[in-house]
Amino acid sequence: MISIQTIKTSIDDLHNITRAEIAIYDPNGTVQTSTSELEHPGVKVICDFAQSSADSQAKGDHHLFGIYDGDEILYVLDSIGKDENAYMFGRVAVSNIEHLVQAYKEKFDRGGFFQNLLMDNLLLVDIYNRAKKLHIDIQVPRVAMLVETLPEQNSIGGELLASMFSPQNGDYTTAVDENGIILIKKLEPDQDYDDIRHIADTIVDMMNSEAMMNVRVSYGTIVQELKDVSKSYKEAMMALEVGRIFYNESRVAAYNNLGIGRLIYQLPENLCEMYVEEIFGDESPIDFDEETINTVNTFFENSLNISETSRQLYVHRNTLVYRIEKLQKQTGLDIRVFDDALTLKIALMVGDYISYQRSR
């Protein structure tokens, strides 16, 4: 519901332009706000007007108007003055406030609609009926994007995201928990996943530069109908978690680019434990020291190139070879050989997944 502070701002703006004196009462005759200390027409006068079916009423210098939400009277507006301008200013104020009420109501209803849509709480017929009432396009390409924040930064992140993507452009933001904001992004027909990646990178950069927030962004696949937005949202949730486990160095995770991490994420934990035991025996990859892990990861990033890896690690080539041979003695895998390197890479990822599951 629209706040009294918003209504006060509206009538104060009108007062500053026209010098009109306006007061707002609830249907019980209690003053809610006014442009200045004004004469009260009387509780009985306000109550009688609120209970009548009259659109407006004049009592001396007081011009009373009803502010409605549909058939329900929300407030009584009192425009005070002896000339015709008082009546006209009252009409203008009522029109302005009723439009504000409708806008705030639609904003609230849209938030609730998208939350229920994402949680699959709506029947198909309800999706189409409510979308029509809320003036939401049904058949346009969209993608669900999830922005993960710290709980204490959620409200700030939501405001910043809402300023970047507005409903006027067909974009909607909402939240289902305190750890993230959801953006339902409307796309143009010619936009593809490269464009979505650019949008995600922009969000990360903007959040960092404007609010010093170190966020993660994930997104699902492009859907063509409103009813499929929940599917894209679930994909974004999986992408966020898979990215956190396997690609922690990246701030953006795309569902259509999760690679082998997607497969490992969907494996039963006991099957993963069997695989790790098969590769490492009693030696767990969790027990590898930081130097070994850093060496292996850099070696993989450089496509098993010893010269480039030693340069990036700032170590002599022979030192790198020594580390690789030491790892070979531990695991029986020579990561200079492609098959062994692939086996170790997968095993390390499976080990990361097991550690994540246990930490939960």
C-alpha positions as CSV (number, residue, x, y, z in Angstrom):
1,M,0.0,0.0,0.0
2,I,1.1,3.5,-0.7
3,S,2.7,5.3,2.3
4,I,1.3,8.4,3.9
5,Q,4.7,10.0,3.3
6,T,4.3,9.5,-0.5
7,I,0.8,11.1,-0.3
8,K,2.2,14.0,1.7
9,T,4.9,14.6,-0.9
10,S,2.2,14.7,-3.6
11,I,0.0,17.2,-1.9
12,D,3.0,19.3,-0.8
13,D,4.2,19.5,-4.4
14,L,0.7,20.7,-5.4
15,H,0.6,23.2,-2.6
16,N,4.0,24.6,-3.7
17,I,2.7,25.1,-7.2
18,T,-0.8,26.3,-6.6
19,R,-0.8,27.4,-2.8
20,A,-3.8,25.0,-2.4
21,E,-4.5,23.9,1.2
22,I,-5.2,20.2,1.4
23,A,-5.8,17.7,4.2
24,I,-6.1,13.9,4.1
25,Y,-8.3,11.9,6.5
26,D,-8.9,8.3,7.0
27,P,-12.6,7.1,6.7
28,N,-12.9,7.4,10.5
29,G,-12.1,11.1,10.4
30,T,-8.5,11.0,11.7
31,V,-6.2,13.4,10.0
32,Q,-3.3,11.6,8.2
33,T,-1.4,14.5,6.7
34,S,-2.0,18.0,5.5
35,T,-0.2,20.9,3.8
36,S,-0.4,23.0,7.0
37,E,-2.3,23.3,10.3
38,L,-5.9,23.4,8.9
39,E,-9.3,23.7,10.4
40,H,-10.9,20.3,10.9
41,P,-14.4,20.0,9.3
42,G,-15.4,17.6,12.1
43,V,-15.2,13.8,12.5
44,K,-18.9,13.3,11.9
45,V,-18.8,15.3,8.6
46,I,-15.9,13.1,7.4
47,C,-17.5,9.8,8.5
48,D,-20.8,10.7,7.0
49,F,-19.2,11.6,3.7
50,A,-17.1,8.4,3.7
51,Q,-20.2,6.2,4.3
52,S,-22.2,8.0,1.6
53,S,-22.1,7.2,-2.1
54,A,-21.3,10.9,-3.0
55,D,-18.3,11.5,-5.3
56,S,-17.7,14.9,-3.7
57,Q,-19.4,17.3,-1.2
58,A,-19.0,20.9,-0.2
59,K,-19.3,22.0,3.5
60,G,-18.6,25.7,3.6
61,D,-15.0,26.2,2.7
62,H,-14.3,22.4,2.8
63,H,-14.5,20.5,-0.5
64,L,-14.5,16.8,0.3
65,F,-13.5,14.0,-2.1
66,G,-13.1,10.3,-1.8
67,I,-9.9,8.6,-2.7
68,Y,-10.7,5.1,-3.9
69,D,-9.1,1.8,-4.7
70,G,-11.7,0.2,-6.8
71,D,-14.9,0.4,-4.8
72,E,-13.1,0.8,-1.5
73,I,-12.6,4.2,0.0
74,L,-9.1,4.7,1.3
75,Y,-9.0,8.3,2.3
76,V,-11.1,11.5,2.3
77,L,-9.4,14.5,0.8
78,D,-10.4,18.0,2.0
79,S,-9.5,20.9,-0.3
80,I,-10.0,24.2,1.5
81,G,-11.0,27.4,-0.1
82,K,-13.9,29.6,-1.1
83,D,-13.4,29.8,-4.9
84,E,-13.7,27.4,-7.8
85,N,-10.0,26.8,-7.7
86,A,-10.3,24.8,-4.4
87,Y,-12.6,22.4,-6.1
88,M,-10.4,22.1,-9.1
89,F,-7.2,21.6,-7.1
90,G,-9.0,18.9,-5.0
91,R,-9.9,17.0,-8.2
92,V,-6.3,17.2,-9.4
93,A,-5.0,16.0,-6.1
94,V,-7.4,13.0,-6.0
95,S,-6.5,12.0,-9.5
96,N,-2.8,12.1,-8.8
97,I,-3.1,10.1,-5.5
98,E,-5.4,7.5,-7.1
99,H,-2.9,7.0,-9.9
100,L,-0.1,6.6,-7.3
101,V,-2.2,4.1,-5.4
102,Q,-2.8,2.1,-8.6
103,A,0.9,2.2,-9.5
104,Y,2.0,1.0,-6.0
105,K,-0.6,-1.7,-6.1
106,E,0.6,-3.0,-9.5
107,K,4.2,-2.9,-8.3
108,F,3.3,-4.9,-5.2
109,D,1.1,-7.3,-7.1
110,R,3.7,-7.8,-9.8
111,G,6.3,-8.7,-7.1
112,G,3.9,-11.3,-5.6
113,F,3.0,-12.6,-9.1
114,F,6.6,-13.2,-10.0
115,Q,7.5,-14.8,-6.7
116,N,4.6,-17.2,-7.1
117,L,5.5,-17.8,-10.7
118,L,9.1,-18.6,-9.8
119,M,8.0,-21.0,-7.0
120,D,5.5,-22.8,-9.4
121,N,2.6,-21.8,-7.2
122,L,0.3,-20.8,-10.1
123,L,-1.8,-22.8,-12.4
124,L,-1.3,-22.2,-16.1
125,V,-4.7,-20.4,-16.4
126,D,-3.8,-18.2,-13.4
127,I,-0.5,-17.2,-15.0
128,Y,-2.2,-15.9,-18.2
129,N,-5.1,-14.2,-16.4
130,R,-3.0,-12.4,-13.8
131,A,-0.4,-11.4,-16.4
132,K,-3.1,-9.8,-18.5
133,K,-4.4,-7.8,-15.5
134,L,-0.9,-6.7,-14.6
135,H,-0.1,-5.7,-18.2
136,I,2.8,-8.2,-18.5
137,D,3.6,-9.6,-21.9
138,I,3.2,-13.3,-22.2
139,Q,5.2,-14.3,-25.3
140,V,8.5,-12.4,-25.3
141,P,12.0,-13.9,-24.8
142,R,13.2,-13.6,-21.2
143,V,15.9,-15.0,-19.0
144,A,16.1,-15.3,-15.3
145,M,19.2,-13.9,-13.7
146,L,20.1,-14.4,-10.0
147,V,22.3,-11.9,-8.2
148,E,23.8,-13.3,-4.9
149,T,24.5,-10.8,-2.2
150,L,25.3,-10.8,1.5
151,P,22.0,-10.7,3.6
152,E,22.9,-7.2,5.0
153,Q,23.4,-5.9,1.4
154,N,20.2,-7.4,-0.1
155,S,18.1,-4.2,0.1
156,I,20.8,-2.0,-1.3
157,G,21.5,-4.4,-4.1
158,G,17.7,-4.6,-4.9
159,E,17.4,-0.8,-5.1
160,L,20.5,-0.6,-7.4
161,L,19.3,-3.4,-9.6
162,A,15.8,-1.8,-9.9
163,S,17.4,1.4,-11.0
164,M,19.3,-0.4,-13.7
165,F,16.4,-2.4,-15.0
166,S,12.9,-0.9,-14.9
167,P,9.4,-2.4,-15.5
168,Q,8.9,0.2,-18.3
169,N,11.4,-1.8,-20.3
170,G,9.7,-5.1,-19.4
171,D,12.3,-6.0,-16.7
172,Y,11.2,-7.0,-13.2
173,T,13.2,-7.6,-10.0
174,T,12.0,-9.5,-7.0
175,A,13.4,-11.7,-4.2
176,V,12.6,-15.0,-2.7
177,D,15.1,-15.0,0.2
178,E,17.6,-12.7,1.9
179,N,20.6,-13.9,0.0
180,G,19.8,-12.8,-3.5
181,I,17.8,-10.7,-6.0
182,I,16.1,-12.1,-9.1
183,L,16.0,-10.2,-12.3
184,I,13.5,-11.3,-15.0
185,K,15.2,-9.7,-18.0
186,K,13.2,-9.1,-21.1
187,L,15.3,-9.7,-24.3
188,E,15.0,-8.4,-27.8
189,P,14.5,-11.1,-30.5
190,D,18.1,-10.7,-31.8
191,Q,19.8,-10.9,-28.3
192,D,21.7,-14.1,-27.5
193,Y,23.8,-15.5,-24.7
194,D,26.7,-13.3,-25.5
195,D,24.5,-10.3,-24.8
196,I,23.3,-11.9,-21.6
197,R,26.9,-12.5,-20.5
198,H,27.6,-8.8,-21.2
199,I,24.6,-7.8,-19.0
200,A,25.8,-10.1,-16.2
201,D,29.3,-8.6,-16.3
202,T,27.8,-5.1,-16.3
203,I,25.8,-6.0,-13.1
204,V,29.0,-7.3,-11.4
205,D,30.9,-4.2,-12.3
206,M,28.1,-1.8,-11.4
207,M,27.5,-3.4,-8.0
208,N,31.2,-3.2,-7.3
209,S,31.8,0.3,-8.4
210,E,28.5,1.9,-7.0
211,A,28.1,0.0,-3.8
212,M,31.4,-1.9,-3.2
213,M,29.4,-5.2,-3.4
214,N,31.2,-8.3,-4.4
215,V,28.3,-10.2,-6.0
216,R,27.9,-13.4,-8.0
217,V,25.6,-13.5,-11.0
218,S,24.1,-16.6,-12.7
219,Y,21.5,-17.0,-15.4
220,G,19.4,-19.8,-17.0
221,T,18.5,-20.4,-20.5
222,I,16.4,-18.1,-22.7
223,V,12.6,-18.9,-22.6
224,Q,10.0,-17.7,-25.0
225,E,6.9,-17.8,-22.8
226,L,6.1,-16.4,-19.4
227,K,5.2,-19.8,-18.0
228,D,8.7,-21.1,-18.5
229,V,10.4,-18.3,-16.5
230,S,10.5,-20.6,-13.4
231,K,12.5,-23.1,-15.5
232,S,15.1,-20.5,-16.3
233,Y,15.2,-19.5,-12.6
234,K,15.8,-23.0,-11.5
235,E,18.6,-23.3,-14.0
236,A,20.1,-20.0,-12.7
237,M,20.0,-21.4,-9.2
238,M,21.9,-24.5,-10.3
239,A,24.4,-22.4,-12.2
240,L,25.1,-20.3,-9.1
241,E,25.8,-23.3,-6.9
242,V,27.8,-25.2,-9.5
243,G,29.8,-22.1,-10.2
244,R,30.5,-21.6,-6.5
245,I,31.8,-25.2,-6.2
246,F,33.8,-25.7,-9.3
247,Y,34.5,-22.2,-10.8
248,N,34.9,-20.1,-7.7
249,E,37.2,-17.6,-9.4
250,S,34.5,-16.5,-11.8
251,R,31.8,-14.0,-10.7
252,V,29.4,-15.1,-13.5
253,A,28.0,-18.5,-14.0
254,A,25.9,-19.5,-17.1
255,Y,23.7,-22.6,-17.1
256,N,24.5,-23.3,-20.7
257,N,28.3,-23.2,-20.0
258,L,28.7,-25.3,-16.8
259,G,30.7,-28.1,-18.5
260,I,31.6,-31.2,-16.6
261,G,30.7,-29.5,-13.3
262,R,27.0,-29.9,-14.2
263,L,27.5,-33.7,-14.5
264,I,29.4,-34.0,-11.2
265,Y,26.8,-31.9,-9.4
266,Q,24.1,-34.3,-10.2
267,L,26.0,-37.4,-9.1
268,P,25.1,-39.1,-5.8
269,E,27.7,-38.4,-3.1
270,N,28.4,-42.0,-2.4
271,L,29.3,-42.6,-6.0
272,C,31.6,-39.6,-5.9
273,E,33.4,-41.0,-2.8
274,M,33.9,-44.3,-4.6
275,Y,35.5,-42.6,-7.5
276,V,37.9,-40.5,-5.4
277,E,38.9,-43.6,-3.4
278,E,39.5,-45.5,-6.7
279,I,41.8,-42.8,-7.9
280,F,43.6,-41.7,-4.7
281,G,43.1,-44.7,-2.4
282,D,43.6,-43.5,1.2
283,E,45.1,-40.2,0.0
284,S,42.4,-37.6,-0.3
285,P,42.7,-34.6,-2.7
286,I,41.5,-32.5,0.2
287,D,44.9,-33.2,1.9
288,F,47.0,-31.8,-0.9
289,D,48.9,-28.7,0.1
290,E,48.2,-25.3,-1.4
291,E,51.4,-25.4,-3.5
292,T,50.5,-28.6,-5.2
293,I,46.9,-27.5,-5.9
294,N,48.2,-24.2,-7.3
295,T,50.7,-26.0,-9.5
296,V,48.2,-28.4,-10.9
297,N,45.6,-25.7,-11.6
298,T,48.1,-23.5,-13.3
299,F,49.4,-26.4,-15.4
300,F,45.9,-27.2,-16.5
301,E,45.1,-23.6,-17.3
302,N,48.2,-23.5,-19.6
303,S,47.2,-26.7,-21.5
304,L,49.9,-28.8,-19.9
305,N,52.6,-26.5,-21.1
306,I,55.6,-26.7,-18.8
307,S,57.4,-23.6,-20.0
308,E,54.4,-21.3,-19.7
309,T,53.4,-22.8,-16.3
310,S,56.8,-22.3,-14.8
311,R,56.9,-18.7,-16.1
312,Q,53.5,-17.9,-14.5
313,L,54.5,-19.6,-11.2
314,Y,57.9,-17.8,-11.2
315,V,59.7,-21.1,-10.7
316,H,62.5,-22.8,-12.7
317,R,61.4,-25.5,-15.2
318,N,63.2,-28.2,-13.2
319,T,61.4,-27.1,-10.0
320,L,58.1,-27.6,-11.8
321,V,59.1,-31.0,-13.2
322,Y,60.1,-32.0,-9.6
323,R,56.7,-31.0,-8.3
324,I,55.0,-33.0,-11.1
325,E,57.1,-36.1,-10.4
326,K,56.4,-35.7,-6.6
327,L,52.6,-35.7,-7.4
328,Q,53.1,-38.7,-9.6
329,K,54.6,-40.6,-6.7
330,Q,51.6,-39.6,-4.5
331,T,48.9,-40.5,-7.0
332,G,50.3,-42.7,-9.7
333,L,49.2,-40.1,-12.2
334,D,51.6,-38.2,-14.5
335,I,49.8,-35.0,-15.5
336,R,52.1,-34.5,-18.4
337,V,50.1,-37.3,-20.0
338,F,46.7,-36.1,-21.2
339,D,44.7,-39.1,-19.9
340,D,46.3,-38.9,-16.5
341,A,45.7,-35.1,-16.5
342,L,42.1,-35.5,-17.3
343,T,41.6,-38.2,-14.6
344,L,43.2,-35.9,-12.0
345,K,41.2,-32.9,-13.1
346,I,37.9,-34.8,-12.8
347,A,39.0,-36.3,-9.5
348,L,39.9,-32.9,-8.0
349,M,36.5,-31.5,-9.1
350,V,34.7,-34.5,-7.5
351,G,36.8,-33.9,-4.4
352,D,35.6,-30.2,-4.3
353,Y,32.0,-31.4,-4.7
354,I,32.4,-33.8,-1.7
355,S,33.9,-31.1,0.4
356,Y,31.1,-28.7,-0.5
357,Q,28.4,-31.3,0.4
358,R,30.1,-32.1,3.7
359,S,30.4,-28.4,4.6
360,R,26.7,-28.0,4.2
